[in-house]
């Protein structure tokens, strides 16, 4: 078996003409749900790796960076976040980071795929405690449907920890102008903040989906703060768009962000994020800034861009 493991490699297409591969020590799970293909593998380089539709979603080696940058900027910029809605986030790491905030009283996490949440709650040990936290309500359903049913003004922060917009995938409509305007914005309480992961954001890749997602969010919210960070296991710079519902809101100074980190978070210090780091992440390079400024396309139900790859077809 040891010799066989040395020969077992996983390949992932990153584009039409290039791919990368990494060695797999053990396949912990491989299957297909109603919605997507799901794999969990153990690797020498990345630790445990979660893949959906053949695309790497999260690794033990660097998931904390991705999730710290998705969760803590919006919660720290909010005056007092108590109620948080997570779209997706099936592995549980986003909920784990949200639940570190002392002010948080309720977290509603809606992930469409029960196969993913059941498996990750058992096999991703870092997140087991989050799944058991009494403040967390886990619902396996369509995130849009559940958010639509909530009363207007229900949440202080809404987080989009969704799979990338894939042609045939389950969630590209949760990146659309209609959804942001008619659902997300209405469900935010006064001063509420929305954030979404926004795909590759390097100077060669940002026009794939990042700029269009930014343009879409900007068409609905008065203030949008884009930022990005290299995520090694994603083989690229990764983008985020944080949107304020109040035009008077603005990014915090590094000093104020550090002060809130110290006052609000339980447990061990953040691994990656602090005030100076976040200030740096908001200073995008010239090519990406120009691409964001020039982007005119917005996601709609009838018009969307997709990241490379394809979801499970019905």
Secondary structure, 3 states (H helix, E strand, C coil): CHHHHHHCEEEEECCCCCEEEEECCEEEEEEECCCCEEEEEEECCCEEEEEECCEEEEECCCHHHHHHHHHHHHHHHCCCCCEEEEEECCCCHHHHHHCCECCCCEEEEECCCHHHHHHHHHHCHHHHHHHHCCCEEEECCCHHHHHHHCCCCCEEEEEEECCCCCECCCCHHHHCHHHHHHHHHHHEEEEEEEEEEEEECCCCCCCCCHHHHHHHHHCCCCEEEEEEEEEHHHCEEEEEEEEECCCCCCCCCHHHHHHHHHHHECCCCCCCCCHHHHHHHCCCCHHHHHHHHHCCCCCECCECCCCCCECCCC
